[in-house]
Amino acid sequence: MPGKYIHLFLFLLVGHSLKAEYRTNFHSISRREGLSNGAVNAIARDAEGYMWFGIWNGLNRYDGSSIVTFIPGGSPFSLHNHVVRELYPTNSGSMWMLTN
């Protein structure tokens, strides 16, 4: 009989340690924190750890504390459209995106 209790204890102990290993902390961000729009079409993480959000009103980069917004402008390197539909980070550190 004692062997059954030891196995149960070990199973619970291993299960508890595995559960603790996979804990995830969630932090929500919204327009209040600086997103340019509440309608998020795409989310990606780049090689440097930045979170990118393809929004209905541009592209937002989040570093864990602040948000930088990129919108179409006069530069040939700026976004061509306000609506960013998909994001594709590359291994080389570039970010490809699909706009309207």
N, C-alpha and C positions, 0 to 999 in steps of 0.2 A: 503493500500500500504506500509506504513513504516514497517509493520510486516515482509513482504517478504524480505526486505533489511536486517533486523536484523538477520533473519534466514540464509541468504546467508553469511553475515559477520561472524556469529558464525561457520558456516560450513567451511568457508575458514580459520578461525582462528584455529579451531580444526585440520583441515587437515594440516595446516602449522606446528603446534606443533608436530603432529604425524610424519610428514616427518623429522623434525629436530631430533626426538628421534631415528630414525633408520639410521642416517648417519653413513657411514662406511668409514674409512680411509684405503686406500690400499697402500701397500709398496711392490714393486716388488724386488725380488732378483734373481741373475743369477750367472753365473760363475765369473763374475767380482767381485761380493761380496764374492765369496768363495765356491759356490756349486761345487761339484766334477765332475758334468756333467750337461748338459742342459736338458737331457731326464729324467724327473721326472715321476716315475711310481705310487707313492703313497705319500699322505700327511696325517699326523695325529698330533694331539695336545695332550700332556700328562697332567697328573694331576697337574704338576708344572708349566704349561704354555709354555713349550718348544715346538717348531714346529719341526717335524721330517719329513724328505724327503727321501723316498726310491728311489735311483738313479740307473742308469746303472753302476755306478762306486762306490758302497758302500752305506753307510747310513750317512745322514747329519743331525746334530742337530743345530737348530737356536734359539738363546736366545733373538732376537730382535736387536742385534748389531753385533754378530760374529757367525761364523759357525765352528763347529767341525765335522771332517770327520772320520768315522769309516770304515775300510776296513779289509778284511781277513788278519789274522796274525798267529803267532805261538801258541797263547793261545787257549785252548779249549773253552773259553768264547767269542772268536771273531767271526766275521761273517764267514760263511762257503763258501760264494760265493760273488762275486762282485755285482751281480745283485739282488737288493731288489725289489720284485714285489708288496708286500702288507704289510701294517702296521696295527696292532690292539692294541690300548692302552687298558689297563685294569683299573678297578676301584681301584685296589690295587697299582697302580703306575708302573706296569710292562709294557713292550712293546713286543708284539709278532710280528714276521715278517716272511714273506714267501720269500725265496730266490730260485734261480735256483738250 
